[in-house]
Amino acid sequence: MSSLSVPEDLKARLKASYDAIAPKYNEWAIADPALRLKYLDRLLALLPLSDQSQKLHILELGCGCGIPVTQKLLSHPNVVVTANDLSSVQISLAKGNLRQDHSEDVSNRLIFEEGDMAVLSFRDGSLDAVIGLYSIIHLPRAEQAELLGKIAGWLKPGGYLLANFGEEELESFVMDSWLDDKGWMFWSGWGRESTIELLRQVGLRVVVEEVGREIGDAAFLWVIAKR
């Protein structure tokens, strides 16, 4: 493990790593989904899911194989999900998992956007919620700050962001073999205080701010913020 400047080919290396380690990563992530689902449930409790006449548009950054987060979102019939991931393998797995998982045809409520989350574009005020679990932390810090500004614009007034960030300030951190020999990985973060300040600066009001730790993993700042 090491600390170094951001590699120029960061996104290509992250994509190659997640393509290679997708099965192992998914096994690891699905085995202990408690924290993800805990905060997802808290987000869902804030959304008007009981109004079946209202479609809720949710963007998920880093959907992985679609389990458990995208899967749970689609269990609500008035939720439309745009599922983004950098990894072609994860997108392919998610398509199979989510279409097999539902007795109904969810194709009209599920849109896949493969690629770098930092270059996504949505109409201002078009999203009811944005979710980024264990995903935004892979962006360099400057890109994280820029993306948060974009998210604030994409959200409808009263819309929510659910995301987790590194608790500690970390400009760049690399592991050459995370989960697998092919698992080169990069993380970055502003730390708790600066992340909360960034959210406030872009016009998001923090309604949940908690630090949680998963077994064998680092501590993360879990945030729900409202536009």
C-alpha positions in Angstrom: 0.0 0.0 0.0 1.3 3.5 -0.8 0.5 7.2 -1.0 1.3 8.9 -4.3 0.1 11.4 -6.8 -2.9 10.6 -9.0 -1.9 8.3 -12.0 -2.7 9.8 -15.4 -4.3 6.5 -16.4 -6.4 6.2 -13.2 -9.8 5.5 -14.8 -8.4 2.9 -17.2 -6.6 1.1 -14.3 -9.7 1.2 -12.1 -11.9 -0.2 -14.9 -9.3 -3.0 -15.6 -9.2 -3.9 -11.9 -12.9 -4.0 -11.4 -13.4 -6.0 -14.6 -10.8 -8.5 -13.3 -12.0 -8.8 -9.7 -15.8 -8.4 -10.2 -16.7 -11.9 -9.0 -14.5 -11.7 -5.9 -15.6 -8.1 -5.1 -19.3 -9.0 -5.4 -18.9 -12.0 -3.1 -17.3 -9.8 -0.6 -19.8 -7.0 -0.9 -22.9 -9.1 -0.9 -21.8 -11.2 2.1 -22.2 -8.2 4.5 -24.7 -5.6 3.1 -25.9 -4.4 6.4 -24.5 -0.9 6.3 -25.5 -0.3 2.7 -29.0 -1.4 3.4 -29.3 0.5 6.7 -28.6 3.8 5.0 -30.5 3.0 1.9 -33.6 2.3 4.1 -33.1 5.7 5.8 -33.0 7.4 2.4 -36.1 5.5 1.1 -38.0 6.5 4.2 -37.5 10.2 3.2 -38.9 9.7 -0.4 -42.6 9.8 -1.3 -42.7 6.1 -2.3 -46.4 5.8 -1.2 -47.5 8.0 -4.0 -47.7 5.5 -6.8 -48.7 8.1 -9.4 -45.3 9.8 -9.0 -42.2 8.4 -10.7 -39.1 8.8 -8.6 -35.8 9.1 -10.7 -32.7 7.8 -8.9 -29.2 7.8 -10.1 -26.8 5.1 -8.6 -23.1 5.8 -9.0 -21.2 2.6 -8.9 -24.0 0.1 -9.2 -21.7 -2.9 -9.3 -23.6 -6.1 -10.0 -26.9 -4.6 -8.9 -27.1 -6.4 -5.6 -28.3 -5.4 -3.1 -28.9 -1.7 -3.8 -30.3 -1.5 -7.3 -32.3 -4.6 -6.6 -34.0 -3.0 -3.6 -34.6 0.3 -5.5 -36.4 -1.6 -8.2 -38.6 -3.5 -5.7 -40.5 -0.2 -5.5 -42.7 0.0 -8.7 -42.6 3.8 -9.0 -38.8 4.0 -8.9 -36.8 4.5 -12.1 -33.1 3.8 -11.7 -30.2 5.0 -13.8 -27.4 2.6 -12.9 -23.8 3.7 -13.6 -20.6 1.8 -13.3 -17.1 2.1 -14.8 -16.8 -1.7 -15.2 -18.1 -3.4 -18.3 -18.1 -6.7 -16.4 -20.2 -5.3 -13.5 -22.7 -3.7 -15.9 -23.1 -7.0 -17.7 -23.6 -8.9 -14.4 -26.1 -6.3 -13.2 -28.1 -6.6 -16.4 -28.4 -10.4 -15.8 -29.0 -10.2 -12.1 -31.7 -7.5 -12.2 -33.6 -8.8 -15.2 -33.7 -12.3 -13.7 -34.6 -11.1 -10.2 -37.9 -9.5 -11.1 -41.0 -11.3 -12.4 -42.0 -8.1 -14.1 -40.1 -6.5 -17.0 -38.1 -3.7 -15.4 -36.5 -2.5 -18.6 -38.8 0.5 -18.6 -37.5 1.5 -15.2 -33.8 0.6 -15.5 -31.3 2.5 -17.5 -27.6 1.5 -17.6 -24.9 4.2 -18.1 -21.5 2.5 -18.4 -18.5 4.8 -17.9 -16.8 7.4 -15.7 -19.2 9.0 -13.2 -17.2 12.2 -13.4 -18.4 12.9 -17.0 -22.1 12.0 -16.6 -24.6 14.7 -17.4 -28.2 15.1 -16.4 -30.7 17.9 -16.7 -30.8 20.2 -13.7 -33.6 19.4 -11.3 -34.3 16.0 -12.9 -33.4 13.6 -10.1 -35.1 12.7 -6.8 -32.1 11.1 -5.4 -28.4 10.2 -6.1 -26.7 7.3 -4.4 -22.9 6.8 -4.4 -21.8 3.9 -2.1 -18.1 3.0 -2.1 -17.8 4.7 -5.5 -17.2 8.5 -5.2 -14.2 7.6 -3.1 -12.4 6.3 -6.2 -12.3 9.7 -7.7 -9.4 12.2 -7.1 -10.4 14.8 -4.6 -10.8 17.6 -7.1 -13.2 15.5 -9.1 -15.2 14.6 -6.0 -15.7 18.3 -5.3 -16.7 19.0 -8.9 -19.1 16.0 -8.9 -20.8 17.1 -5.7 -21.5 20.4 -7.4 -23.0 18.7 -10.4 -25.2 16.4 -8.2 -26.6 19.4 -6.3 -27.7 20.8 -9.7 -29.2 17.5 -10.9 -31.3 17.1 -7.8 -34.8 18.4 -7.6 -35.5 20.9 -4.8 -36.1 18.5 -1.8 -34.0 15.7 -3.5 -31.4 13.7 -1.6 -27.8 12.5 -1.9 -26.8 9.3 -0.1 -23.1 8.6 -0.2 -20.2 7.5 1.9 -16.8 9.1 2.0 -13.5 8.4 3.7 -13.5 9.6 7.3 -9.8 10.6 7.2 -8.3 13.2 4.8 -6.3 11.3 2.1 -5.1 12.9 -1.1 -4.3 9.5 -2.7 -4.0 6.0 -1.5 -3.1 2.9 -3.6 -3.1 -0.8 -3.0 -1.5 -2.9 -5.6 -3.4 -6.1 -4.7 -6.7 -5.4 -3.1 -8.9 -8.5 -2.7 -7.0 -10.1 -5.5 -3.6 -10.0 -7.2 -5.2 -8.1 -10.1 -7.0 -5.7 -7.8 -5.0 -2.5 -8.2 -7.0 0.1 -6.4 -7.1 3.9 -5.7 -9.0 5.9 -3.0 -9.1 9.5 -2.1 -11.0 11.8 0.3 -11.3 15.2 1.9 -12.0 13.8 5.4 -15.1 14.3 7.5 -15.0 18.1 8.2 -14.0 19.1 4.7 -16.5 16.8 3.1 -19.4 18.2 5.1 -18.2 21.7 4.3 -18.1 20.9 0.6 -21.7 19.6 0.7 -22.8 22.8 2.3 -20.9 25.0 -0.2 -22.7 23.3 -3.1 -26.1 23.9 -1.5 -26.8 20.6 0.2 -28.1 20.4 3.8 -26.7 17.5 5.7 -29.5 15.6 7.5 -27.5 12.4 8.4 -23.8 12.4 9.3 -22.4 9.3 10.9 -19.2 7.2 10.9 -19.6 3.5 10.3 -17.1 0.7 10.1 -17.5 -2.7 8.4 -15.7 -5.7 9.6 -12.1 -5.7 8.2 -12.6 -2.4 6.4 -11.8 1.3 7.0 -14.2 3.8 8.7 -16.5 5.7 6.4 -18.5 8.9 6.7 -22.1 8.1 5.8 -24.1 11.1 4.6 -27.6 11.9 3.6 -27.9 15.5 2.3 -30.9 17.4 1.0 -31.1 20.0 -1.7 
